Amino acid sequence: MMRACPICENKKVDILHSQRFVLPEGHPLSEGYNVVCCQSCGFVYADTTVTQEAYDHFYAQYSKYEDKKTGTGGVDNPFDLKRQQDTARQIADFLHDPKANILDVGCANGGMLLALRELNYHSLCGIDPSPACVENTRLLGIEAHIGSLFQPFQENAFDCVILSHTLEHVQDVRTALTWIENRLKPNGVLYIETPDAARYEDFIYAPFQDFNTEHINHFSLTCLENLMQIHGFSLSSGGAKDLVAGVDLFYPAVFGFWKKTTKSENLPMNKDHALRIRIEEYIRSSRQMMAAIELSIAQMLNEKRPIIVWGTGQLAMKLLAETSLAHAEILAFVDNNPINHGKSLLGKSIISPLDLDKWDAPILITTLLHHKIIAKQIRDMGISNEILFLQGEHS
């Protein structure tokens, strides 16, 4: 291993899967890593050599979340806004104190803080590495600062710190928890919510969707409890939830409210024996899905014609590394997120959908989640190019 276990710092692991990506030029993260399981505590994580500084730079300069239409953590996506409103209600019901000072770490575009303000909480603050996200949060009338878990900030200032879908992105988990501990008041509350790795297999829509360039820690509730116990926090309330991410699209999560405990004894960790089993089931299902996609792509490319690839997201980066798509004659890549426009992938430009009329080639949509919406967008733009899908359909 190259990265010690983020929870127990053990250095003996078992390799479960090797994940590869083809990244846009200038992308600061890794082109691949092994997904490993800690032999001591059972935690599953990415054994990546990418430093915390590189991750901080990525979220400051390349954050996909800053686009209010395609990103999450804002107010423009109705499903995502509902998720944040539900979580804000959970937090408010637990705190029962509208005067509480609350810090949202990784606040994105401020949706969670806005939801709390609508519940009459007004001592609110966000922190995010992306200047655009911070500006979007300030436009909501909420205090926000550019920064990360590893930069100077107010100490002993907050009654509650929120870490919602952030900890899975953090390379240096232990230092992050120390940073948060120092921001909390002595009786403060830490709310953590992350994807539920023990249930990836139950919510699989695309192969290896949870093994991506950004999610490098795969928590179960047991693993979270182990991590928090090491840092002297006890679980007051927690469990699992299913998030609604779109029409007939759900995502598993675990959450907990943690308080600093006065206990000093070094309790033994409860090794998670089940997480590895569930992750291995997820890997098998993902490999089957990837094999079916490869068969479909290979058949499309038999015609040896140039194509346009719609999408530069996580699945596209995997397909370019692991399927016949790597050998296709690609004219250009198209992406809805403006942050990607002007960049290049495999030496080809990433363009806006508005520039699609330059070519008459078939368009391959590289998503299994939103392909129908994108196909409709293409047709609504008056573009008549043939549309290809990963499932082998044509339009």
C-alpha positions in Angstrom: 0.0 0.0 0.0 1.0 3.6 -0.5 -1.7 5.2 1.8 -2.1 3.9 5.3 -5.7 3.2 6.4 -7.4 6.6 7.0 -9.1 5.2 10.1 -6.6 3.0 12.0 -3.4 3.8 10.1 -2.7 0.1 9.5 -0.4 -0.6 6.5 -1.5 -4.1 5.6 -4.3 -4.2 3.0 -5.9 -6.5 0.4 -6.4 -5.3 -3.1 -10.1 -5.6 -4.2 -10.0 -3.8 -7.6 -7.8 -1.6 -9.8 -9.5 1.4 -11.2 -8.2 3.4 -14.2 -9.2 6.7 -15.8 -8.3 8.8 -18.8 -8.3 12.4 -17.5 -8.6 15.8 -19.2 -5.3 17.5 -19.8 -4.1 19.3 -16.7 -6.4 17.4 -14.3 -4.5 17.2 -11.0 -5.8 13.9 -9.7 -4.8 10.3 -10.3 -5.2 8.3 -13.5 -5.8 5.2 -11.4 -5.5 3.6 -8.0 -6.2 0.3 -6.2 -9.3 -0.1 -4.1 -8.1 -1.8 -0.9 -9.5 -3.2 2.3 -7.7 -2.7 5.6 -6.8 -6.0 7.2 -7.2 -4.5 10.6 -10.5 -2.6 10.7 -12.1 -3.6 7.4 -12.3 -0.1 6.0 -12.3 0.2 2.1 -10.6 3.1 0.5 -8.5 4.2 -2.6 -4.8 3.6 -2.2 -3.9 6.8 -4.0 -0.7 8.7 -3.9 -2.4 12.0 -4.7 -1.7 14.5 -1.8 -4.3 16.4 0.2 -2.8 19.6 -1.4 -3.7 18.3 -4.9 -7.3 17.6 -3.8 -7.6 21.0 -2.3 -6.3 22.5 -5.6 -8.7 20.4 -7.6 -11.8 21.6 -5.6 -10.6 25.2 -5.8 -9.9 25.2 -9.6 -11.9 22.4 -11.1 -15.0 22.0 -8.9 -17.9 20.6 -10.9 -20.2 21.8 -8.0 -19.9 25.4 -8.8 -22.2 25.1 -11.9 -25.6 25.7 -10.4 -27.4 23.7 -13.1 -25.3 20.6 -13.2 -23.7 20.6 -9.8 -25.1 19.6 -6.4 -25.2 21.5 -3.2 -27.2 24.5 -4.6 -30.8 25.5 -5.0 -31.5 24.9 -8.7 -31.8 21.2 -8.8 -35.2 20.3 -7.1 -34.2 16.8 -6.1 -30.9 18.0 -4.6 -32.7 20.9 -2.9 -35.2 18.5 -1.3 -32.3 16.4 0.0 -30.7 19.4 1.6 -34.1 20.6 3.1 -34.7 17.2 4.6 -31.2 17.1 6.1 -31.5 20.6 7.4 -34.8 19.6 9.2 -32.9 16.6 10.8 -30.2 18.9 12.0 -32.7 21.5 13.3 -34.7 18.9 15.1 -31.6 17.5 16.8 -30.2 20.9 17.9 -33.5 22.6 19.0 -31.6 25.9 19.1 -32.2 28.5 16.5 -29.4 30.6 18.0 -26.8 27.9 17.4 -23.7 28.9 15.4 -23.4 26.4 12.4 -20.5 25.8 10.0 -21.1 23.9 6.8 -17.8 22.5 5.6 -17.8 22.0 1.8 -20.9 24.1 1.5 -20.9 24.1 -2.3 -23.5 26.6 -3.5 -25.1 27.1 -0.1 -28.3 25.0 -0.4 -28.0 23.4 3.1 -27.4 26.8 4.7 -30.3 28.3 2.9 -32.6 25.5 4.1 -31.4 26.1 7.7 -32.1 29.8 7.4 -35.6 29.0 6.3 -35.9 27.1 9.6 -35.1 30.3 11.4 -31.4 29.5 12.0 -29.4 32.7 11.2 -25.9 32.2 12.7 -24.7 30.4 9.6 -21.4 30.2 7.9 -20.0 28.2 4.9 -16.5 27.3 3.8 -15.6 25.8 0.4 -12.4 25.7 -1.6 -14.2 26.9 -4.8 -14.3 30.7 -5.1 -17.4 30.4 -7.4 -19.2 28.3 -4.8 -18.4 30.8 -2.1 -19.7 33.6 -4.3 -22.9 31.7 -5.1 -23.5 31.1 -1.3 -22.9 34.8 -0.6 -25.4 35.7 -3.2 -28.0 33.9 -1.0 -27.1 36.4 1.7 -25.2 33.9 3.8 -21.7 34.3 5.1 -19.1 32.1 3.3 -15.3 31.9 3.1 -12.8 30.4 0.6 -10.9 27.6 2.4 -10.7 24.0 3.3 -10.4 21.6 6.3 -6.7 22.3 6.4 -6.6 26.1 6.6 -6.8 28.5 9.5 -10.3 29.4 10.6 -12.2 30.3 13.7 -11.6 28.0 16.7 -14.1 27.0 19.4 -16.7 29.1 17.5 -19.4 26.7 16.4 -22.2 24.8 18.1 -22.5 22.5 15.1 -20.3 21.6 12.2 -21.8 19.9 9.2 -19.8 17.5 7.0 -22.4 16.4 4.5 -21.0 14.3 1.6 -17.5 15.7 2.1 -15.5 13.2 4.1 -15.5 10.7 1.3 -13.4 13.2 -0.7 -10.7 13.8 2.0 -7.3 12.2 1.7 -6.1 13.1 5.2 -9.1 12.1 7.2 -7.5 12.1 10.6 -6.1 15.7 10.3 -9.6 16.7 9.0 -11.2 15.4 12.2 -8.7 17.2 14.3 -9.4 20.4 12.4 -13.2 20.1 13.0 -12.7 19.2 16.7 -10.8 22.5 17.1 -13.6 24.5 15.4 -16.3 23.1 17.8 -17.3 24.5 21.1 -16.7 22.0 24.0 -20.3 20.8 23.8 -20.6 21.1 20.1 -22.2 18.6 17.7 -20.7 17.2 14.5 -23.1 16.0 11.8 -21.6 13.6 9.3 -23.3 12.2 6.2 -21.5 10.1 3.5 -22.5 7.6 0.9 -23.2 4.2 2.4 -20.6 1.9 0.9 -22.2 -1.2 2.4 -25.2 -0.6 0.1 -23.5 0.4 -3.2 -24.6 -2.9 -4.6 -28.3 -2.2 -3.9 -28.2 1.1 -5.8 -25.9 0.4 -8.8 -26.9 2.3 -12.0 -23.5 2.5 -13.7 -20.4 0.3 -13.4 -18.0 1.4 -10.6 -20.0 4.6 -10.2 -18.7 5.0 -6.6 -15.1 4.3 -7.5 -14.2 7.7 -9.1 -11.5 10.3 -9.0 -13.2 12.1 -6.1 -14.7 9.5 -3.7 -11.6 7.9 -2.1 -13.1 6.8 1.2 -15.9 4.2 1.4 -17.6 4.4 4.8 -20.1 2.1 6.5 -21.7 3.3 9.7 -19.4 0.9 11.6 -16.3 2.4 10.0 -17.6 5.9 10.8 -18.0 4.9 14.4 -14.5 3.5 14.5 -13.1 6.7 13.1 -15.0 8.9 15.5 -14.2 6.8 18.5 -10.5 7.3 17.8 -11.1 11.1 18.0 -13.1 10.9 21.2 -16.6 11.4 19.7 -19.6 9.3 20.6 -22.7 8.7 18.4 -25.8 10.3 19.7 -28.0 9.4 16.8 -27.5 7.9 13.4 -28.4 5.4 10.8 -29.0 4.9 7.1 -31.1 6.9 4.6 -32.0 6.7 0.9 -31.6 9.9 -1.0 -33.7 10.8 -4.0 -31.3 11.9 -6.7 -33.7 12.1 -9.6 -36.8 10.4 -11.1 -36.5 6.7 -10.0 -32.9 7.4 -9.0 -31.9 6.8 -5.4 -28.6 6.9 -3.5 -27.7 5.2 -0.2 -26.2 7.2 2.7 -25.2 6.9 6.3 -25.4 9.7 8.9 -24.7 10.5 12.5 -24.7 13.2 15.1 -21.5 13.0 17.1 -20.6 14.6 20.4 -17.3 14.9 22.2 -17.2 12.3 24.9 -15.6 12.6 28.3 -14.5 8.9 28.3 -10.8 8.4 28.1 -10.5 4.7 27.9 -9.1 3.3 24.6 -12.0 1.1 23.5 -11.2 -1.6 20.9 -12.5 -1.1 17.4 -15.3 -3.1 16.0 -13.9 -4.5 12.7 -16.3 -4.3 9.8 -16.3 -7.8 8.4 -19.4 -7.2 6.2 -18.1 -4.2 4.2 -15.6 -6.1 2.2 -18.2 -8.8 1.2 -20.6 -6.1 0.0 -17.9 -4.2 -1.9 -16.8 -7.4 -3.6 -20.5 -8.1 -4.7 -20.6 -4.5 -6.1 -17.3 -5.1 -8.0 -18.7 -8.3 -9.6 -21.9 -6.5 -10.7 -19.9 -3.6 -12.0 -17.7 -5.9 -14.1 -20.7 -7.5 -15.6 -22.1 -4.1 -16.6 -18.8 -3.0 -18.0 -18.6 -6.1 -20.1 -22.0 -5.5 -21.6 -21.1 -1.9 -22.4 -17.9 -3.0 -24.0 -19.8 -5.4 -26.3 -22.1 -2.6 -27.3 -19.3 -0.1 -28.0 -17.3 -2.7 -30.0 -20.3 -3.3 -32.2 -20.9 0.4 -32.8 -17.2 0.9 -33.7 -17.2 -1.9 -36.2 -18.6 0.6 -38.7 -15.3 2.5 -38.3 -16.9 6.0 -38.5 -15.9 9.1 -36.6 -18.1 9.9 -33.6 -18.7 12.7 -31.1 -18.7 11.7 -27.5 -21.2 13.5 -25.2 -19.9 13.5 -21.6 -16.6 13.8 -19.9 -17.7 12.6 -16.5 -16.6 9.6 -14.4 -18.1 6.9 -16.6 -16.6 8.4 -19.8 -13.2 8.6 -18.1 -13.5 4.9 -17.2 -14.7 3.9 -20.7 -11.8 5.6 -22.3 -9.4 3.6 -20.1 -11.1 0.2 -20.2 -13.1 -0.2 -23.4 -12.9 0.0 -27.1 -13.9 3.6 -26.9 -10.2 4.3 -26.4 -9.6 3.3 -30.1 -12.5 5.2 -31.6 -12.0 8.2 -34.0 -13.4 10.9 -31.8 -14.0 14.3 -33.3 -14.8 16.2 -30.1 -16.2 15.8 -26.6 -19.3 17.6 -25.5 -20.2 18.6 -22.0 -23.0 20.6 -20.4 -20.8 21.9 -17.5 -19.1 25.2 -18.6 -16.1 24.5 -16.3 -15.0 21.9 -18.8 -15.3 24.0 -22.0 -12.0 24.8 -23.6 -10.2 21.9 -22.0 -9.1 18.9 -24.0 -9.3 15.1 -23.5 -7.1 12.7 -25.6 -6.0 15.8 -27.5 -9.6 16.6 -28.6 -11.5 19.7 -27.5 -14.3 19.7 -24.9 -17.0 21.9 -26.4 -20.3 23.3 -25.5 -23.5 21.7 -26.8 -24.0 25.0 -28.7 -21.1 24.1 -30.9 -22.4 20.7 -32.0 -23.6 21.9 -35.4 -20.0 21.8 -36.7 -20.2 18.1 -37.3 -22.7 15.7 -38.8 -21.2 12.6 -37.0 -23.1 10.3 -34.7 -23.2 11.4 -31.0 -22.4 8.7 -28.4 -23.9 9.6 -25.0 -21.7 8.2 -22.2 -24.1 8.1 -19.4 -26.6 5.5 -18.2 -28.4 7.8 -15.9 -29.4 10.8 -18.0 -29.2 9.6 -21.6 -32.9 10.2 -22.3 -32.7 13.8 -21.0 -29.6 14.5 -23.0 -31.1 13.0 -26.2 -34.1 15.2 -25.7 -31.8 18.2 -25.3 -30.1 17.4 -28.5 -33.3 17.1 -30.5 -34.7 20.3 -28.8 -31.7 22.1 -30.1 -32.6 21.1 -33.6 -29.7 18.8 -34.1 -30.5 15.8 -36.2 -27.2 13.8 -35.8 -27.7 10.1 -35.1 -27.6 9.4 -31.3 -25.9 6.3 -29.9 -26.5 4.9 -26.4 -24.3 2.7 -24.3 -27.0 0.1 -24.2 -26.7 -0.3 -28.0 -29.8 1.7 -28.9 -29.9 4.3 -31.7 -32.0 7.4 -32.1 
